């Protein structure tokens, strides 16, 4: 169970149930594991029944072979205004919250949206290991982290709390985050106050951020109708996934993984990491995209078109460009350099083990084998590609 103090209760403001008494907050009764984990969210609080009974739940796996091209999907538009906000460790996740005192609302419109939405907060999901962390997956491959940008329908509702359970209430932009040599500048700006929010319930001083700079430089995206990924799992969310990742440096990822759920440095204080909900069934939902692959009239990728999408475009979300088993170009170079150091540092060990010698020799000579040992770039026609930064 997460540690809760007066400050953390003050910050947990999304889903309160007034019927159980003044000051009660259900936020303190759910976690990401154990008997208060995702499998039990729907029974902890009757108001969260949708978590176990819903048919349009999130997150889901996005299968590239089932994408439906929708020519009516226009680019999304997000105001480039600088807003003031705070970085907050809620004990469940890391959030950046737009202060209500900001002069102007930050508006999001276009794309699959029929209304104008106002950005309220950003949330980071991340794992303790590189092979997990994102809530959404692409072709069953997870990423180390996922940044979610939330907005509420400002034309119909007063705030996020009211909109969360209402029809057309919420939009969420889910940007997948990949490991790289350096952190994307806008993401680095968002995380600059990270040292001040190590413990649950802590928040940073207010500072400015241009949230639009957190959107990758592409007009292409995937979209589907789903739910919040935290209790009460209301099925009121239009999800948008840009077709490029953000990047986070290894050192910054380590800093994220040092965040704690509780309010002190107690020995058993659990980490915030692994704060992702398990995948939910898509239940045959349609996943639309504005990426035109030269579809047939039916609108679903044929085998040849799928192969071309997987291997030709650096801009398209696919687990080969952003890589199988998390071994990107950059990640591969990182581990290759480690092995080179081992090669020079441990000659005696290498000389005494034929198997070890063969492993090093194979790894250091295979400069094109970026992905898993079972993936052969030469078989697919995939060549060296840029990192996208």
N, C-alpha and C positions, 0 to 999 in steps of 0.2 A: 504494500500500500504506500502511496506517495506521502511524503511529509507535507503537512499543511500548517501554515501559521496565519496570523491576522492579515499580513500583507498579501499572501497568496489567495486567501478567500476574497479579498477586495478586488483582485484582478480577475477572478473566475466569474465572468458575468454573462455567459451565453444562455444557459438553460437552467433557470431557477424554477422551482415548483412552489408557488405560494401556499398551496393547500397543506403542506406539511409543517407550516409554522414559520414565523419571522426569523430570518437569519440562516435558515437551512439552505444548503446548496448541494445539489446532487453531484456536482463536479468532483467532489472529494471521494466519491464512491466507485469510480471506475478506473481501470488500469488497462494495460496492454497484455497482461498475462495473468495466469492463475484464475481463481474463482470470481474475480471481478473483471476478467478479460473479455475480449470481443464475443466469445461464445455465450457469455452470460449477460451482455448488456441488455438484451431484450427482456430479461426477468428481474434485473436489479430494480428497475423503475418501470411501472406500467406505462408511463408516458413514452418509453423508449421501445415499445413493442415492435415498431417498424424495423428495428435492428435485426430481429429474428424472423419477422413475417413479411418483410418487404420483397417486392419482385423487381425493383429497379435500384438496387443497392450499388454502392461504390466502395472501394475501387474495383476495377475489372482488368482482365488481361485484354490487350488490344491486338487482335490477330490481323496482320497486314493483308492476308488473303481474303478477308471479308469486308474490306473497306468499300463504302459506296460513295462514288463521286457525285457531289451536289454542286452543279454550276451556279446555283443561286447563293452560295456562301460567299459573302464579300469579306474583305479584310476587317479585322477588328480594330477599333480606334480607342486609344487610352490617352487621356490628357497628359501632356508633358510637364505639368505643373509640379513644382517642388513642394512637398508637404512635410509637416513636422510630426514625428512620432516617437515611440519608445520601443526598445527591445525588451521583451519580457520572457522569463523562464516560468512557464505555468506549472511545471512539474510533469506535464504530459508532453509538452513540445516547446519549441522555441518560436515565439511570435514577434512580429513587428507590427505595432498597432498605430494606426493613424489617429492622432489626437483630434477630438471633436472641436477643439479650439482653432483648428486649421481654417484659414480665411475662406477658402473655397473648396467645395467637394471635388473629389477626383473621379471624373466620369469615364465609364467604359460603355461602348456601344458598338453596333455593327455586327458582322458575322452572323451567327445563329440567333442573336438577341433581338427581340421585338421591343424592348424597353431600354432605358438608360439606367445603368447601375453605378452605384457609388462605392469605391474601394474602402473597405473598413479595416482589414488586417491581412497580414501575410503569415504563413505557417511553414516551418521546416519539418520534414520527416526524414529520418536518416537511421542507418544501421550501425551496429558495432563492428560489422565486417563489410568489406568492399562489395561483396556479392549480394547484399540486400540493403534495403533502406527506403527505396521508393515505394509508394503505395500502388501506383499503376505499373504494369509491366507491358513490354512490347514483345510479342511472340514468346511469352513466358520468360523473358529475361528482365531481371530487376536491375535498377541502377543504385548507386551508393546513397543517393538522396533525391528528394523531390521538394521543390518550392511551390506552394500553393498560394495564389493571390485571390482573395475572396472579396466579393462585392455584393451589395444588396440592391433590390429594385427600388430606386429612389423615387420613382413615379407613383408607386402604389403603397409604399411602407415608409415608416419614420426612421427605422434603424435596422441593424442586422438581427437583433434579438427578435423583433416582430416578424421580419421577413423569412427567418430560417424555416418556419413551419408552414409557410403559405405558398400557394401556387405561383410559379414564375418568380419566386422570392430571391434566389441566390444564383450567382455565377461564380465559378471557380476556374482559374487558369492554372493548370498543373504543368510546371516546367521541370522536366527531368534534369538531374544534375550529375555530371560525369567528373571523374578525377582528371586532373591535368597538372601541368607544371606551375600554373598560377591561377588565382581566382579571378573570375570575370569581375572587372572593376566595380560594377553596380552591386554585385553580390558582396564583394569585399566591403563596400561602403555600408551595406545593410548590417554586416556582421562586425563592424568596427568596435561596437560596445560589448562584444562577447565576454571579455574578462570580468565585466561587472555584473553578469547574470549567471554565475556559476551554479547557484543554488535555487531550488524551487521557490517561487514566490517573489524573486528579486526582479527588479526592473532598472533600466538605465535612465540616465538623464535624457531629455528630449533632444533630438537632432533631426536635421533635414535629410530627405531622400527623394530622388526622382524615380518613382516606381516604374514608369514606362521604360526606363533603361534596363530593367530586369527582364524585359521581353526579348527573346532572341531575334536577330535580324532576319526574319522571314515572315512572309504573309501567309504561309501555308500552315494548316493546323488540322487536327482531328477533333470531332465533337460528338457528344452523346448525352442523353438525359440520365441522370443518376441521383445520388443522395449525398448528404454529408457523410464523412468517414469517421465521425465521432458521434457519441450519443447526443440527441435522439435519432440519428440516421434518417432525418426527414428527406423524402424523395422530391425535393424542390430545387435541385441544382442542375444547371446547364454547365457541363464540363467542356473545357477547351484545352487541348494539348498542342502547343506550338511544335513545329516540325524540326526544331533544333534544340540542343541542350545548352545549359549554362555549364561553366566549369568551376571546380573548387580544388584548391591546392591540397596536397597531402597533409601539410602542416595545419591548414585550417580545418580539415576534416578531423584531425586528431583533437583539436580544440573543441569542436562540437561534441565529440565523444566523451569529453571530460565533464559535460554538464550533468548535474545531479538533480534527482527528483525532490529530495528533501531540502530542508532549510539550513542544514549544517554539514560539516565535513565528517559526520559520524561514520564509523568504519563500515556499517552496513547500508549506507546511503546508496540506493540503486541509481544507475545512469538513466538519463532521458532516452538514450539511443534505443533503437528497435521500436520506435513509436509509430509503427505502421499497422493498419488494419489488414487482416488477411484478405485475399482476393475473394470477390463475391461472384455468383453466377450471373452471366450476362442475360440469361433468359431470352435469347434470340433478339436482343436489342440491336437496332441499326446504329452503326458507327459511321458517321459521314465525314467527308474530307473535301477540301477545295483543291486538292492535288489532282490534276488531270493526267492520267496515265495513258490516254488513248483507249478508253474503255469500249467494250462492246455495248450494245443498247441495254443489256441487262444491268450493266454498271458494276460488275464485280470483276476483279483482276483475273485474267487468264493465267495459265502457268508461265508462258513466256514473258508476259507483262510483269508478273510478280518477280521473276528472275532479274529483269532489267531494272526494276525499282530497287531490288536488294543490292545490286552490284554496281550500279552506275552513278547514283546521285549521292554526293556527300551531304546534301541538305536534308535528305529524307530520314525520318526516324527509322532506323533498322538496327538490329542487334549485331550486324557485321561491321557497320561503320562505327557503332558505339558499343561495343564489342562483346563477343561471346566470352563468357567467364571473366568479364571485366578487364580483359587484357587489351586495352587500347594501344595505339601506336605509342602514346606517352608512357602508359603503364608498362608496356613491354620494354621500352628503352630503360625505364627505371630499374626493372629487375635484371635486364641484361647488364647494366653497369654494375649492379651488385655482384653478379656472377663473375664479371671480369675482375673485380676486386678480389673475390674468392680465389680465382685462378692464380693471381700473383701472390696472394697471401698464404695459400696453403698448398704449395707444390708437393710437399711430402705426402699429405693426405691424398692428393690427386694421383700421385705416382703409385701409391699402395692399393688403389682401388680401381680396377679396370672399368667397373660399372660407373663409378663417379667420373672418371676421366672421359668416358664416352658421353655421359650426360652433358658435361661442360662443353665438350667439343661440338656436340650436336647443337646445343643451344646457341653458342656464340657464332656458329657458322650459318645458322638459319635466320638471316636478317629479314626475311619476308614472312616468317611464320608468326604473325602478330596475335593470333587468336588461340583457340584451344588446339592441343596436339592432333585432334581428329579433324580439324578444319584445314583444308589445303587451298590457299589462295590461287595457286596455279590451276586448280581444277575449275574455278569459277570465272577466271579471267580478271579477278580483282587485283589491282596493282597498288602501289604506294599511294596513300591519300594524305591530305593535310588534316590537321587536328580540328579545324573549324574555328580556331581562335584568331 
